[in-house]
Structure formats: structure tokens, C-alpha cells
Amino acid sequence: MFKDISPSDRSVKDFKTYKQFTFTNTDSGSGVFGLQGVSGSFHNFLTGSAASQSFGVFNQDSHSLQKHYSTWYSMGTFYKLPLYYQIRNCYYQYDTIPNPKSNTTRFPIYSGGNWSRKYPYGREDWGTIVPRELHDNVNVITIPQQFFGEEIKPLSVKILDDSYDVTFDLRDDGLGQLYDYNFSSSYSAGTVTAEGSGSAVGNVFYEHGIVTITNTGSYANVGLGTGGDGWSIRYQATKTSTEYQYLCNVAEYQFNQTTNPSVVVGRSGSITIPADAKYCYNGKFGTGVNSPQYENSIDLVLPAGSSSYARSYSAGNEYKSFTTHSEFGTYITNIGLYNDTNELLAIAKISNPIKNDKDLPLSFLIRFDS
């Protein structure tokens, strides 16, 4: 028994869910690192002498046997010079170059990050904004995608850093800029104090899980400390889910018959047994290796191999007398959702059976997420 669901009774919509994470400088094992990038020349760049940061346990044997440097530390080694240029080329380089084809936009298609969020902080138009700033050093906090999903939720980033006498509290403005929360009023007003406080100190690239600290003054060590001088980052990961909603309407005198074989005289239903069906019983009952073995689903209904049986029988064609009573009715316990080729896609289970009174219409709202 099938019935089409009207398009007006179907609803499919997306919604975002968020989960909060907190990591510290001790969570490098999870792939969250506090790294430093330093500009310089690549001339005669040698991994053996280049400035780097290593994480994890040092493997003395690998070092003594002169194995590849990547095997010396359990969590790897990061080089400061390549990191700097990777960050610069992905997120900052083209932001400083004027767009020859426009006076009001820069190069959004060539720069990393979602440019639809990049508001001209403290300005009203793109043509006069101060671009992202990157000096000779950059501190980078990396977050693996498995911990931020589709993106870091804007306005959810909070970094606490104890590398100085005071604890820095850095937060994002929802538009990809990082600022010192202690000077939030100056930042919101677009003003900068004599010491330079109140301006952006870095950036957040939400889609990539990258946080940069570009201010090389008071914030030069943010994200690099360990122990009592360590740091923590709190943010929310994003995942888009889909909500499916179907309104199933049962009008009067619909679905009030049953196909349950128990209402048929003889409790019979039609079945045909294939000629090559076999009963394979190993003489034991139980689970695992002691359970009966069957070659296909039809074998489950066959008697023991020594028994005799007909290969087919017809369904009964007479209902039992109680089905003619005026109070007899079907009960709805499950509702199946099928596609256009009659493939079962989902089953909605009702907590209590509901009688399908032939004189009353019923409506069932089915809702599930994926």
C-alpha cells in the first residue's frame, strides 16, 4: 500500500551545527601546533642547519644512524623559512598589490580565505583600505580539519597566551581579523592608541583552520610559549546537516485493510520455493560456528532435508470472521518512505500503535537529520 507525498508536504533544508574545542600548546599530538615563520633568503637552504621547530620525542637511534631528519622527532620538524613564504603567498602577497582593473576591489580570487567576509576595517570602501599586514615574522596556530569541519565558526575564536607578564586575550571579529580583547572598545571604534593597541594583531582563515599573529611588537611570542608561558585556543567547529521533513496524510477509508497473514483462514500466504533450494543444517544450534548454515534466505523456511514438502502453495482467499466486525481496524506502527522505484529508504517507528479509524483522517509528521 503506497501513497505519494505531495511536494508541498515535503521539506528539505540545511542547518549548521557547532561543537566547541579547546586546545593548548601541549596538544601537538593532535596536530595543533604553534609555529613561527621567518622571512629570509632561500640561497643555500639546508635542512640540517635551517631554523626549525621539532615536536614529539627525539629518536636518538635515528639521529645516530644518520637516518632522514624527518624520523628524528615523532611528530615532525617544521622549517621557519618555508612556513613564512607559504603563509605570505597564500594569504598576504596579493592583498598588497593594487588591482589594475578596479579601484574598489583587490585580488580576491588569488588570495586565500573567504573574501566575502573581509570587511575594510575602519573604512567604508575597498579602494582605500589598509590591506592585511605581514612583517618579517609570523606566528601560526594550525588546526587540523578533523577538528574544525567545514570551517571555524566566525566570532568563536579566543586565544589566551601567558608568554608575557600579563595574559593576552585575543579574539576574532567574525571578519577574519584578530584583535586584543583588552582594547576591544578601541578596535570597534577603529581607533589606535599611541602604543598601537586597538588594531588588528593577526588574522583567522576560517575555512583552512589557520590563525596568524602578524604583530611583531608586543605579541611577538603569542602562540609559541610552553609550560607556564603556554597558550590555549578555543573555537567552534562547523558542520552542515540536512533536515528532512515529510507530512504523511491518511484520509478517511485509506490504509484500513491489512496484509497480515494472521487474518486469513489457515494463516497462509503464497510462496514458491526454488527447485535448487537446499536445507543445510549442521546439527547444532547456537551462535557463530555452531549456528545453522543456510545458502540463501529461502532456505530458512524449508523443513529438514529428510522431510517432504510441496514446492508451492497458494495464498488463502478468505478472511477470518472477526475482520467483519464494525470495531475491527488496522493499527499503524511503522511508516516507510520509498523512492520512485519502490526502494525503502527510511522507516519511522511510532512509540505506540495508533488505530486507523476509517472515519477519521490522520497526519504523521516525519522528521530526521543526516
VEXDREN-2710 file (C-alpha; in Angstrom, 1 decimal):
% VEXDREN-2710
k/r/px/py/pz
1/MET/0.0/0.0/0.0
2/PHE/1.7/3.2/-1.2
3/LYS/0.7/6.8/-1.4
4/ASP/2.6/9.7/-2.9
5/ILE/3.6/12.6/-0.7
6/SER/2.7/16.0/-2.2
7/PRO/5.6/18.3/-2.9
8/SER/4.0/20.9/-0.6
9/ASP/4.3/18.3/2.2
10/ARG/8.0/17.8/1.8
11/SER/10.7/19.9/3.3
12/VAL/14.5/19.6/2.9
13/LYS/16.7/22.3/4.4
14/ASP/20.2/22.6/5.7
15/PHE/21.3/23.9/9.0
16/LYS/24.6/24.4/10.8
17/THR/25.7/22.7/14.0
18/TYR/28.7/23.7/16.1
19/LYS/30.9/22.0/18.6
20/GLN/33.4/23.7/20.8
21/PHE/37.0/22.7/21.1
22/THR/39.9/23.8/23.3
23/PHE/43.5/23.0/22.6
24/THR/46.7/24.1/24.3
25/ASN/50.4/24.2/23.4
26/THR/50.6/20.6/24.8
27/ASP/48.2/19.2/22.2
28/SER/50.7/19.0/19.3
29/GLY/50.0/15.2/19.2
30/SER/46.5/16.1/17.9
31/GLY/48.0/18.1/15.1
32/VAL/47.5/21.5/16.7
33/PHE/50.9/23.3/16.5
34/GLY/52.2/26.8/17.4
35/LEU/54.7/27.6/14.7
36/GLN/56.9/30.5/13.7
37/GLY/57.7/31.7/10.2
38/VAL/60.7/33.9/9.5
39/SER/61.5/35.6/6.2
40/GLY/64.9/35.4/4.6
41/SER/66.8/34.1/1.6
42/PHE/66.5/30.5/0.2
43/HIS/70.0/30.7/-1.1
44/ASN/71.9/27.6/0.1
45/PHE/68.9/26.5/2.2
46/LEU/70.0/23.3/4.0
47/THR/67.6/21.4/6.3
48/GLY/70.4/20.4/8.5
49/SER/71.2/24.0/9.5
50/ALA/68.0/25.8/8.8
51/ALA/65.9/27.3/11.6
52/SER/63.2/24.9/12.6
53/GLN/60.9/23.6/15.3
54/SER/60.6/20.0/16.2
55/PHE/57.8/18.3/18.1
56/GLY/57.4/15.0/19.9
57/VAL/60.0/12.5/21.3
58/PHE/63.6/12.7/20.0
59/ASN/64.7/9.4/18.5
60/GLN/68.4/9.1/19.3
61/ASP/68.8/5.9/17.2
62/SER/67.6/7.6/14.1
63/HIS/69.9/10.5/14.7
64/SER/72.9/8.4/15.4
65/LEU/72.3/6.2/12.4
66/GLN/72.1/9.3/10.3
67/LYS/68.6/8.5/9.0
68/HIS/66.5/11.1/7.4
69/TYR/65.9/14.1/9.7
70/SER/62.1/13.6/9.4
71/THR/62.5/10.5/11.6
72/TRP/64.3/12.2/14.4
73/TYR/61.2/13.5/16.1
74/SER/57.9/11.6/16.4
75/MET/55.7/14.5/15.4
76/GLY/57.9/16.0/12.8
77/THR/60.0/19.1/12.1
78/PHE/58.8/22.4/10.7
79/TYR/61.1/24.9/9.0
80/LYS/60.6/28.6/9.6
81/LEU/61.6/30.0/6.3
82/PRO/59.3/27.8/4.0
83/LEU/56.4/28.4/6.5
84/TYR/56.8/32.1/6.2
85/TYR/56.6/32.1/2.4
86/GLN/53.7/29.6/2.4
87/ILE/51.7/31.9/4.6
88/ARG/52.7/35.0/2.7
89/ASN/51.9/33.6/-0.7
90/CYS/48.6/32.0/0.4
91/TYR/47.1/34.9/2.3
92/TYR/49.0/38.2/2.1
93/GLN/51.0/38.7/-1.1
94/TYR/48.2/39.7/-3.4
95/ASP/46.4/41.7/-0.8
96/THR/49.2/44.3/-1.1
97/ILE/49.0/44.6/-4.9
98/PRO/46.6/47.1/-6.4
99/ASN/44.0/45.6/-8.8
100/PRO/44.7/47.2/-12.2
101/LYS/41.1/46.5/-13.3
102/SER/39.3/48.0/-10.3
103/ASN/39.7/50.9/-7.9
104/THR/37.4/49.4/-5.3
105/THR/38.4/45.7/-5.1
106/ARG/41.7/43.9/-4.7
107/PHE/42.6/40.4/-5.8
108/PRO/40.0/38.1/-4.0
109/ILE/40.4/35.2/-6.5
110/TYR/44.1/35.0/-5.9
111/SER/44.2/35.3/-2.1
112/GLY/43.4/32.6/0.4
113/GLY/40.4/32.9/2.7
114/ASN/36.8/33.9/2.2
115/TRP/36.9/37.4/0.8
116/SER/33.2/38.0/1.2
117/ARG/33.9/38.3/5.0
118/LYS/36.9/40.6/4.7
119/TYR/35.4/44.0/5.7
120/PRO/37.5/47.1/5.2
121/TYR/38.1/47.6/8.9
122/GLY/37.7/51.3/9.9
123/ARG/36.9/52.3/6.3
124/GLU/33.9/52.4/4.1
125/ASP/35.2/51.3/0.7
126/TRP/37.7/48.8/-0.6
127/GLY/39.8/51.3/-2.6
128/THR/41.2/53.0/0.5
129/ILE/41.5/50.1/3.0
130/VAL/44.8/49.1/4.6
131/PRO/45.5/45.6/3.4
132/ARG/46.4/42.7/5.6
133/GLU/49.8/43.4/7.1
134/LEU/52.7/40.9/7.3
135/HIS/56.1/41.8/8.5
136/ASP/59.3/39.7/8.8
137/ASN/57.9/37.2/11.2
138/VAL/54.5/35.4/11.6
139/ASN/53.3/33.1/14.3
140/VAL/50.9/30.4/13.1
141/ILE/48.5/28.2/15.0
142/THR/47.3/25.3/12.9
143/ILE/44.2/23.3/13.4
144/PRO/43.5/20.0/11.5
145/GLN/40.3/19.8/9.5
146/GLN/39.1/16.9/11.6
147/PHE/38.8/19.4/14.5
148/PHE/37.1/22.3/12.6
149/GLY/35.0/20.5/10.0
150/GLU/33.8/22.9/7.2
151/GLU/35.2/26.0/8.9
152/ILE/36.0/27.6/12.2
153/LYS/32.8/29.4/13.3
154/PRO/33.4/33.2/13.0
155/LEU/33.3/35.1/16.3
156/SER/34.2/31.9/18.2
157/VAL/38.0/32.2/18.4
158/LYS/39.6/33.0/21.7
159/ILE/43.3/32.8/22.4
160/LEU/44.8/33.1/25.9
161/ASP/48.6/33.5/26.0
162/ASP/50.9/33.7/29.1
163/SER/54.1/34.4/27.3
164/TYR/54.4/37.8/29.0
165/ASP/53.7/39.2/32.5
166/VAL/50.0/39.7/31.5
167/THR/47.7/37.2/29.9
168/PHE/46.8/38.2/26.3
169/ASP/43.2/37.7/25.3
170/LEU/42.9/37.7/21.5
171/ARG/39.6/37.2/19.7
172/ASP/38.3/37.3/16.2
173/ASP/35.9/39.9/14.9
174/GLY/33.9/37.5/12.7
175/LEU/35.5/39.0/9.6
176/GLY/38.9/37.3/9.7
177/GLN/40.8/39.7/11.9
178/LEU/42.3/39.0/15.3
179/TYR/42.4/41.7/18.0
180/ASP/43.3/42.2/21.6
181/TYR/40.1/42.0/23.7
182/ASN/41.6/44.3/26.3
183/PHE/41.4/47.0/23.7
184/SER/38.1/45.9/22.2
185/SER/36.5/49.4/22.5
186/SER/39.3/51.0/20.5
187/TYR/39.2/48.3/17.9
188/SER/35.4/48.6/17.5
189/ALA/35.8/52.4/17.1
190/GLY/38.5/52.0/14.5
191/THR/41.0/54.0/16.6
192/VAL/44.5/53.1/17.5
193/THR/46.2/54.2/20.7
194/ALA/49.7/55.7/21.0
195/GLU/51.2/52.2/21.6
196/GLY/49.4/50.8/18.6
197/SER/46.9/48.9/20.7
198/GLY/43.4/48.6/19.3
199/SER/44.4/47.5/15.8
200/ALA/44.3/44.0/14.3
201/VAL/47.1/41.8/15.6
202/GLY/46.5/38.9/13.2
203/ASN/44.1/37.0/11.1
204/VAL/41.9/34.0/11.1
205/PHE/41.3/32.0/8.0
206/TYR/38.2/30.1/9.0
207/GLU/38.0/27.7/6.0
208/HIS/41.6/26.5/6.5
209/GLY/41.9/26.3/10.3
210/ILE/44.8/28.8/10.2
211/VAL/45.3/31.5/12.8
212/THR/48.2/34.0/12.3
213/ILE/49.7/36.6/14.6
214/THR/51.4/39.2/12.5
215/ASN/52.0/42.0/15.0
216/THR/55.8/41.7/15.7
217/GLY/55.7/44.1/18.7
218/SER/54.1/43.2/22.0
219/TYR/52.6/40.0/20.5
220/ALA/55.7/38.6/19.0
221/ASN/55.7/35.4/21.2
222/VAL/52.0/34.7/21.2
223/GLY/51.4/31.1/20.3
224/LEU/55.0/30.0/20.7
225/GLY/55.3/29.5/24.5
226/THR/55.4/26.3/26.5
227/GLY/54.9/25.3/30.1
228/GLY/54.0/28.3/32.3
229/ASP/54.3/30.6/29.3
230/GLY/52.0/28.5/27.2
231/TRP/48.8/29.3/25.3
232/SER/45.3/27.9/24.6
233/ILE/42.9/28.4/21.8
234/ARG/39.1/27.9/22.0
235/TYR/36.8/27.9/19.0
236/GLN/33.8/26.2/17.5
237/ALA/33.8/23.7/14.6
238/THR/31.1/23.8/11.9
239/LYS/29.1/21.1/10.3
240/THR/26.2/21.4/7.9
241/SER/23.4/18.9/8.4
242/THR/20.3/18.4/6.4
243/GLU/16.8/18.1/7.9
244/TYR/14.2/16.1/6.1
245/GLN/10.6/16.6/6.9
246/TYR/7.6/14.7/5.4
247/LEU/3.9/15.1/6.2
248/CYS/2.1/11.9/5.6
249/ASN/-1.6/12.4/5.4
250/VAL/-4.0/9.4/5.7
251/ALA/-7.6/10.3/4.6
252/GLU/-10.7/8.6/5.7
253/TYR/-11.1/5.0/4.5
254/GLN/-7.4/4.8/3.5
255/PHE/-5.0/2.1/4.6
256/ASN/-7.7/0.4/6.6
257/GLN/-7.0/-3.1/5.2
258/THR/-4.3/-5.4/6.3
259/THR/-1.9/-7.9/4.5
260/ASN/-1.1/-9.7/7.7
261/PRO/-1.4/-13.4/7.1
262/SER/-2.8/-14.0/10.6
263/VAL/-6.3/-12.7/9.4
264/VAL/-6.5/-15.2/6.6
265/VAL/-8.1/-18.6/7.2
266/GLY/-5.3/-21.1/7.5
267/ARG/-2.9/-18.3/8.3
268/SER/-1.5/-18.8/4.8
269/GLY/0.3/-16.6/2.3
270/SER/1.6/-17.6/-1.1
271/ILE/5.1/-18.8/-1.5
272/THR/7.2/-20.6/-4.2
273/ILE/10.3/-22.5/-3.3
274/PRO/13.1/-22.6/-6.0
275/ALA/13.9/-26.0/-7.3
276/ASP/17.6/-25.8/-6.2
277/ALA/16.9/-24.5/-2.7
278/LYS/18.8/-26.6/0.0
279/TYR/18.5/-27.0/3.7
280/CYS/22.0/-27.0/5.2
281/TYR/21.8/-27.8/8.9
282/ASN/25.0/-28.8/10.7
283/GLY/23.2/-30.5/13.6
284/LYS/23.9/-27.8/16.2
285/PHE/22.1/-24.7/17.4
286/GLY/23.8/-21.6/18.8
287/THR/25.7/-18.7/17.6
288/GLY/28.9/-18.3/15.5
289/VAL/30.2/-21.6/14.1
290/ASN/27.5/-23.6/15.9
291/SER/24.6/-21.8/14.2
292/PRO/22.7/-23.4/11.3
293/GLN/24.1/-22.6/7.9
294/TYR/21.9/-21.5/5.0
295/GLU/22.7/-20.8/1.4
296/ASN/20.0/-18.2/0.9
297/SER/17.1/-16.6/2.6
298/ILE/14.5/-19.1/1.2
299/ASP/16.3/-21.9/3.0
300/LEU/15.1/-20.5/6.3
301/VAL/11.6/-21.7/5.6
302/LEU/12.4/-25.2/4.5
303/PRO/12.0/-28.2/6.7
304/ALA/14.7/-30.7/7.4
305/GLY/16.3/-32.4/4.5
306/SER/14.6/-35.7/5.2
307/SER/11.1/-34.1/5.2
308/SER/8.8/-33.9/2.2
309/TYR/7.1/-30.7/1.1
310/ALA/5.3/-29.1/-1.8
311/ARG/7.3/-26.6/-3.9
312/SER/4.5/-24.0/-3.8
313/TYR/1.1/-23.3/-2.3
314/SER/-1.5/-20.5/-2.9
315/ALA/-2.5/-17.8/-0.5
316/GLY/-5.8/-18.1/1.3
317/ASN/-8.7/-16.1/-0.2
318/GLU/-10.9/-15.8/2.9
319/TYR/-10.6/-13.6/5.9
320/LYS/-11.5/-14.7/9.4
321/SER/-14.9/-13.6/10.7
322/PHE/-13.6/-11.1/13.3
323/THR/-12.4/-8.8/10.4
324/THR/-16.0/-8.0/9.6
325/HIS/-16.8/-6.6/13.0
326/SER/-17.6/-2.9/13.0
327/GLU/-14.8/-2.2/15.5
328/PHE/-12.2/-4.0/13.6
329/GLY/-9.4/-1.7/12.4
330/THR/-5.8/-1.6/11.5
331/TYR/-3.1/-0.1/13.7
332/ILE/-0.2/1.9/12.4
333/THR/3.1/1.1/13.9
334/ASN/5.7/1.9/11.2
335/ILE/5.7/4.3/8.2
336/GLY/8.1/3.5/5.4
337/LEU/9.5/6.1/3.0
338/TYR/10.2/4.9/-0.5
339/ASN/11.7/6.4/-3.6
340/ASP/10.2/6.4/-7.1
341/THR/11.4/2.8/-7.7
342/ASN/9.8/1.5/-4.6
343/GLU/13.1/1.1/-2.7
344/LEU/12.7/1.5/1.1
345/LEU/14.8/4.5/2.2
346/ALA/13.7/5.1/5.8
347/ILE/11.4/3.7/8.4
348/ALA/9.6/5.8/11.0
349/LYS/8.6/3.9/14.1
350/ILE/5.7/5.1/16.2
351/SER/6.1/4.8/20.0
352/ASN/2.6/3.4/20.4
353/PRO/0.3/1.7/17.8
354/ILE/-2.3/4.1/16.5
355/LYS/-5.6/2.8/15.4
356/ASN/-6.5/3.9/11.9
357/ASP/-10.2/4.7/12.4
358/LYS/-11.9/4.6/9.0
359/ASP/-13.9/7.7/9.7
360/LEU/-11.1/9.9/10.8
361/PRO/-8.2/11.4/8.8
362/LEU/-4.7/11.1/10.3
363/SER/-1.5/13.0/9.7
364/PHE/2.0/12.0/10.7
365/LEU/5.0/14.3/10.6
366/ILE/8.3/12.5/10.0
367/ARG/11.5/14.4/10.6
368/PHE/15.1/13.2/10.6
369/ASP/18.5/14.6/10.0
370/SER/21.5/13.5/8.1
END
